[in-house]
Amino acid sequence: MSEAKENTTLYLAKRKELGWSREYAAEQLGISDDKLERIENEKQLPNPQDVLIMSDVYKAPELCNYYCSRDCEIGQLYVPRIPDTELPGIILRLMASIYETRDIEKLLVKITADEAIDDTEVEDLAQAQYTLEQLSIMIEALQLCVERKIDQGEISKTLYDAAYKKVSGK
């Protein structure tokens, strides 16, 4: 679920999804009620540690992306906002992104074969970069979805970690 209302922060929406009072959530997070109220109502930016704790306690890994892409000055430049989508939607968009990348390899080789990017190649380069960014966003969305399903107990963390280690060699 995304933000409940346009004016509602994801921090507040995630607490409300749990059905927790602000007082109970603040206690679980180890912060004051006042601080949580200020964060939820955008009167104070949370610090990264607060977000990590909220993400863990609320079992909402998407809070980290929300903070980095929206509230962190560096993240605003480099971290794309990841859509909060369920697995079927993510897979469909991921497959569409993969399909769009089929000709990117040839395009990139053509652009860089002469080791220079001339004015006639700039638009192709921008298109290639945009297409690859869309693929990256959907890969990150899949990762967040898996993390959320692990946090919520829908996927066994032990089994997933073992399977990932097996396929990745890590």
N, C-alpha and C positions, 0 to 999 in steps of 0.2 A: 504494500500500500504506500502510495506517495503521500505528500503533504495533505492533511485532511482538508484544509482550506487554503486558499492562496496566501493568506497572511500567517498561516501557522508554520512554524519551523519544523523541520524533520525531527529535531530533538524532542519537541513537545508531542508531535504526532506519534513517535515511537513509544513514549511513556504512556500516552493515552491508549495505544493499542494493547499495552500490557494491563490496562485497567488500574494502574498505580496512582495513588495520590502523589502530589508533589513532595509531601513530607516523607512518605515511604521511599520514594525514588531517591531523594536526597540522602536519606540514611543509607540506602544500598550503595550509593555512589561515593559516600564519604565526603560530601560537600554540604554546605548550608542550604536551607530552603530558599533563602534570599538569593544566593548565587545561582541556584538552578532556575529560579524564576527569571532572573536577569538574562540568563543564557537562552531560555525558552522564548522569551519575548524580545530578543535581539537588543537588549540594553547593554549586554556585555558579551564579547566574544569568548568562547571557551578556549582554554589553552589545549594544546595537542594531547597532553596527558588526560585531561578531562574527557576528551572525545574518545580516546582509547578505552578508558574505563566505561563510559556510556555504551560504547560499541560492544564491549564484553558483557556488561551487566544486562543490557537490554537485548543481547543476542541479535544485534543489528549491525553487521559489518559495513553496511552501506553508509553509516554515519561518518566513517573515516573519509570516504570519497566526497560526501556532502561537505564536510569541513574543508578538505584540501582544495576542492574545485570552487568553493564559494567564499570561504572565509580566510584562507591563507593567501597572503600576497604572492608568494612564489607559486603555490599550487594553481592560483587563478591563471597564471601564464602557461603552466606546463601540464596540469592534470585536467583531463576532460571530465565533464559530468557524466556519470554512468547512469543510464536509465534504470529505474526500478521496475523490472519486468519479470514475469514468471518464466520458467524454463522453456515451455513451447515457443513463446514469443522470441526469446533469446535465440533459440536454435534456428528458427526461421530467418531472423535478421542476420545471424551469423552466416548461414548458408548463402543468403543473398549477397553478403559482403564478400564471401569467398568467390562466388560467381563473378562479381565485379572485378576481382583482382586477376582474373585469368590472363588478361592481356597486358597487365602492368609490367611483368618481367621484360617482355619484348620492348615495351615503350621506354623503360628505364635504360636498357642496354642501348637502344637507339639514341637516347638523349645524351648519354655519357660516353659513347664509343670514341668520340674525338677528344675526350677529357675536358670539354668545355660545354657550357650551357649558353647557347645563343638566344637572342630575343625570340626567335620563332619556336623555341622549345619550352619557354617559360610556362605557357598555358598547359602544355602536356605534363610538365613537372608538377605544377600545382594540382592538376587532376589526379596524378599518381599519388601524391602525398595525401590528398583528401581521401581517396579511396582506401589507402592503407590505414589512415587514422580511423575511418569508420570500422574497419576490420578489428583494429586494436581495441576500440571501444566495446565492441561486441564480445571480444575475448575477455575483457575485464568484467563485463556484465555476467558472463558465464562463471567466472571465478567468484564474483560476489554472490551469485545465486548458490553455488556449491557451498561456499562458506556459511551462508545463511541456513542452508539445509542441514549442514553439519551442526551448527549452533542449536538448531531447533530439534535435533535428534532424528531427523528424517533420513540422514546418511550417517553410518558409523564412521567416526573420525579414524579409529584404528584401522578399519578395513580400507578406507579411502587412502590414508597415508601409506599403508603397505602396498596397495595397488599402484599408487603414484610412484613410489620408490622403485617398484618393479619395472614399470614402463619407462621411467626417466633415467634409471641407472643411478639415481642420487640417494 
